[in-house]
């Protein structure tokens, strides 16, 4: 698999004109016969922000295939496997390549890592309304204007400011997307709880240990970060919090209906460390497992 260390290398091997800045690449897809690359599957040392409305072709991020029925904004972080092949667009699109080093000595170098949507799969891309799409295009054109002019000491900061704005708008628009998908969110929450219940009833807790957020997400065919963000938007709690709350409720039942020790209860629920279980129980309930049991016995 090809790994691109520089944007210049990616451009050169795909026959694109050399980038105006070796650490930042802008491609407007209508300028190309296709958005596909000579190396259809690759990794890189740069972030990718892409706006596209696909007519046909394949865009994979990890093992997940992008649904090309809708226009969307998607985000890829460095060293993630992506695949672009035989892509035809219904409308103009763009790709922004941002090398990690372009953000050095700037606050965005740290801030960009906090945006969870860089960990989403492509089928969880951001679907834009026409008004939202125009906002993103306006910011892209501002970056493009700076990029194609004679660059000076202010150019980099101005371009990073507009990139930062795209990321902030994307965060806002994703929250809107979650809110507008209440039916989907409700279905995911129900399936999440059903999956946890099935995992518990199958005896997997004792055999395999606690279910991870990654495991839960795979069962629901979405990425772990998207699952946590969706649950947090809908309920105020992330996926791991929901797993813990489910287990604490099961723990309450075991403590009240059996004579099991706290350690036995912890192991039954998949906790390898009983003291950690006790701390988690107290954090959620306000009492230790022993105190919880004693209050009913007394």
N, C-alpha and C positions, 0 to 999 in steps of 0.2 A: 504494500500500500504506500502511495506517495505521501510524504510529509513536506509541506512547504514551510521553510523557515523565514522566507521573505516574500513580500507582496510582489517585488520585482521578478522573482523566480516564477511565481504563479502567472504573472502577465506574460513573461517571455515564452514560457512553454505552451501558452494558449494563443500566442500570436496577437496579443493585445498591445497597443502602444504603451511605451514605458510610463509608469505612474508619475504624476507631477511631484508627488512626495513619496519617498521610498517606504514610509511607515503608514501611509494612508492611501487607500485605493477607492475610487468611485467608478462604478459601471452603471450606465443607463442602458437597460436591456434592449430598448428599441434600436440602439445603435449597432447591435450585434445581430447576426443571422439567427443565433440561438443563445440561450444563457448557459448552455452546457459547456463543460470544460474538457480538455484533452484527457486529463486524468479524472475519470468519472467518480472515483471513490478516493477520498483523501482526508488528511488531517492537516492542521496548520498551527502557527503560533499567533494567530490573530482572531479577533472577534469578527463576527459577520452579522450585519443587519440587512435584511432583504425584504423588499416590498414587491409583491407579485400577484398576478391573477392568472393562473395557469389554465391553458386550454388542454394541454396534454403533456406527457412526459413523466419523469420520476424524480422525486425529491425525497431522499431518505435521510433521517437523522437518527443514528443508532440503527435500530431495526424497525423503526416506525415510518410508515409511508404517509406522506403528506396528502391530505384531501384537497385536490385541486379544483373543487367546485366553487370555492370562494376566494376572493382577494384577501390577502392577509399580510401581516408583518410578522416575521419570525427572526429569532435570535440564536446564534450559535457561539459558544465560547471556545477558546483555544483548546486544541487537542481532542476535540470531539469528532467522531467519524461522521462525515456527510457524503452524500451522493447526489449529484445533479446529472441527469441524463435525458437527452432528446426533448428538452423543454421548449414548448411553444407557449407564448403568452397571449392572452386576449387583449391586454392593454399594456401600456408602457410600465416597466418596473425598474427597480434599481437595487444595487448591492453596494453596501459600504463595508470595506475591509479595514479594520483598525488593528494595527500591530500592537502587542502589549507595550512595547517600548515607546510608542507614541504618547502614552499616558503617564510616563514616568515624570516625577516631580510635579504632578498635578493631582488635586483631590479626587478626580474621577478614577484614578488608578485604583483607589480603594473602594470608592462608591460603586463602581460598576459591578464589583463582585457581590454586592448586596441585592442586586436585582434577580429575583428568583426565576424570572422567565427565561434566563439563559440556560436553566436546567430543565425547561419544559421540552417535551417531544414536539416534532413539527405538526402533528395533528392537533396540538393544543395552541397553535399559533393564534395571534391576535387578529380577529376579524374586525375590520374597520367600517364605520359608516362613511358615506361620501364626505361629510363635513370633517370627520377625523382624518380621512385619507388626505384631504387638501391641506390640513395642518402639517402632516408629516411631509408631504411634497414641498410645502413652502420652506420648511426647515432644511430639507435636502438641497433645494435650489440655492439657499443661502450658503450652505457648505460648498456647493459646487461653484458658486460665484467667487468665493475666496480661493478655492482650490485652483481654479483656472486663471486667476489673475497673477500678477507678479507678487510672489509671496514675500512678506516682510516680517519684522519682529512681532507684529500683532496677529498675523494670520493664524498661527497655531491655536492661540487662546480663543480667538473668535470661532474657529471651527469646532474646538472642543466644547465651547459653550453651546453651540447648536446641537452637537451630538448629545450632550447632557440633556438638552431640552427634549430631544426625541425619546430618550430613555424615561424621562419624567412623565411625558405624555403617555408613553406606553404603559407605565405603571397605573396611571389614572384610567386609561381605557380598559386595561385588564380587569380592574375593579368593577367597571361598568359591565364588562362581559360576564363576570361572575353573577352580578345582580340580575342581569337579563336572562340568566339561565337557571332560574329558580327550580323549574321542573327537573332539569338535569341534576342540579345540586341535591335536591331532595332524593332523587333516585340513587345517587352516589352514596349519600349518608345511609340510606336504608340498606344498600348492598354492602357497604362497609361494615355495618353492624351485623348483618347476616353472615358475612365472611368470618368475622371474629367469633361469632357464636358457633359456626361450623368447625372452626379451628379448635376451639375449646372442647366441643363435644366429641371430636374425633380422637382426643387424647394427645394431640400434637404438642400441647404445652409441655407435658412431661417428657415427651420423646425428643422434640426439636427445640424446646425453649420458647422464649417470647417471640411472637411474630414481629418482624421488622416492618417499618413503613414501606420499604422497598417491596417486600413480599406482598403486603396489602395492595399496593399500587398495581403490581403485576396481575393480581387477581381481578382488578377492576379495569385493566387495560389502559391505564394512564400513568404518567410519570409520578414519582414520589413527591417531587416539589410541587407539582400542580395539585396533587391530592391534598397536601398539607395547606396550600394557599386557599384552595376551594373550601375546605372544611373550616379554616380560620375565618374566612369571609362570611360563611354561613352561620357558624356557631360560636366564633370567638376563640376556638381552641384548635390547635394543630393536630395532625394525624396521631403523633406520638401521645399527645394528651388524651385523645379518645381511647387509644389502646390501654393506657394506664387506668383511665376511669372505668373501663369495662372490667379490667382485672380486679380493681378495688371492690367493685360491686360483687364480683364472684367471691372475693376473699371474705367479704362480710357474710355471705351465705355459708361458706365453709366454716367460719369461726362460730356461727350461731347454730349450725346443724351437726357438727362433729366435735369430737374431743381432740382433734389434731392440734399438735403444737404449732406455734408460729412458724417454726422452721419447716415443718411438714407442709403447712399451708403454702408457704413461699415456694417450695420445690414443686408442689402440685400445680402451681400456677406458672411454672416455667422460670422462676427466679433462681439464679445460681447463687445469689448472695442474700441470705435472709435479712441481715442488717439493712441492706439497701431497700428491700421490700418493706421493712418496718418504717424506715424514714419516709418512703413514698406514701405509705398508708397514713402516717401522721400528717403529712403535708396536705393530703386530700381530705381527710376526715376530721383532723384536729385532735385525734386521739391515737395512741399506739394500738396495735392489734390486741394486746392484753387488756388495756383500759377499755377498749370497745366491747370486748367479750364480758368483762367484769361488770360493766354498767347494766347489762341485762340480767346477769346472774344475781346481782344484788337487788 
